[in-house]
Amino acid sequence: MNKIADLAQLISRFAPVSGMSGTAVPRLSLIRADHPSAPVPAVYEASLCIIAQGSKRVS
């Protein structure tokens, strides 16, 4: 397996269902989306987004 596939597998273990899953690390959440969603206009606190599978569009 390659490193991205390994990362996707680890994330799926800790985020078993669609939506946000908390972790034991303070302020670290995993978000899993199993299908595309409509754009939602919002302003978020500074964050790091790692896409392990699929793609994300930000504007």
Secondary structure, DSSP 4 states (H G I P E B T S, - for coil): --HHHHHHHHHHHH--SSEEEE-SSTT-EEEE-SS----------S-----SSS-----
